């Protein structure tokens, strides 16, 4: 397996590490909640809707806070990185499936009358103003 990066952890250790990744109450979601609170926008965390949005802002804006890895930001570059890593077929297919699901969920929720805003983790952490601008623009539509 020359030229491939090997995982530095055993299968058991990697499994333990991955089991600690949470979809709710993450640092990303907590940071976005603080941004929304500070901006005095009314919101509900984790509304029970298809696709499990992270926030319902006002009555009709659904916000998803997507991590760059799991949702395939900069897909061409990430796909190439995955191809050089461990188990490339699995990871490429996994992220592709997530991306397809994200598009399907966005279309479905939009057809129900919601404005859907997808924010990248990097933007939430480093550019909260951009995130708020996107949410406010969606509210104005």
N, C-alpha and C positions, 0 to 999 in steps of 0.2 A: 504494500500500500504506500508506495513511495510518492511523495508529493502531497499527500493528504495530511491535514492536521488531525491529530488524535485528541480525543477528549482527555483532559488531565485527570478527570475523576472516574472512579469505577462506575459501573452501571447502577449499583445500589446508591451510591452517593449522589449521582446525577439525578436519580429518581427522587431522592429526598429533597434536593435543592428545588427541583421543578414542582414538587408538591406544595411548596411554600408560596408559589405564585398565586395570588388571589385576584379574582375579578371584581370584588367589591371591597370598599373601604381601603383602597390602595392609596399610596402617597399621591399618585396622580389625581385620583378622585377627590381626596381631601384638599389638595391644592386648588383644584377647580372650584370646590365648594367655598373655600375662603375667598377666592376671587369674586364669585357671584355674591357672596354676603357683603363684601366690602363695597361692591358696586350698587348694593341695595336692590338687586333684582330678586323678585320672588321666584323660588324654585322648589322642586321636589326631587329628592335623590331617589334613584332606582324606581321610577314609576313602573308599574306592572303592565308593560306593553311589549308587543312582539319585538324581538331583537335585543331586549334588555338594555334600553338606553340608560345612560348614567344620570341624566338630568332632564326634567321637564321644566323649562323656564317659561313663566307666565302660563298661558293656556295652550299654546300651540307650537312652541319651539322645543324640539328634542335635541339634546346634545350628547354626542358620543365622544369620549376621550380615548383615542386609540393609541396604543403603543406602537412605536416605529417597527419593532421586530415582528410582533404577532400580526400586525395588519399590513405589513409589506410596504412601508414607506421607501421611496427610491428603489422601486421593485427591480429594475434591471441590475443595479449594483448589488442589492441584497441577494438576488437569485444567483449571481455569479459567486458571491461569497459562500452561499449555501452549497453550491456545486463543488466547491473545494473542501468542504467540511465533512464531518461524520454523517453518514446516512443521508446523502444529498437528495435521493428520490423522496424519502419520507418527508423531509423538511420543506422541500419545494412544493410538493403536493399539499402539505398541511397549510402553508401560508397562502397558496393559491385558493384553497377552499375557503379560508377566512375572507379573502378579498372578494370572492364571488358572493359569499353570504352577506358581506357588508353592502354590496351593490343591491342585492335582492331586498334586503331589509330597508334600505334607504328608499327604493322605489315603492315598496308596500306602504311604508309610513307616510310618504309624500302623497300617495293616492288616497290616503285616509284624511288628508288635509293638514298634516303636520309639516312644519318647516324643519328639515333635518340639517343639523350642523355637525360636521365631523372635525374634531380638533386633534392635532398630533401632540404627543407628549412633550416634545421639544418646545412647541409653541406655548403650551400651558405653563411650563416651567420657566421659559426665558422671555416670552413675549405675551404677557397676559392682556395687554391693551389690544393686540391683534385679535385675540380670542373674543374679548368683549365686543369689539367692532363687528365681528362676524355674527355674533348672537344678536346684537342690536339691529343689524341690517336684516336679519331673518325675521325679527319681530315687526319691522316696518313694512314688510311685504304683505 
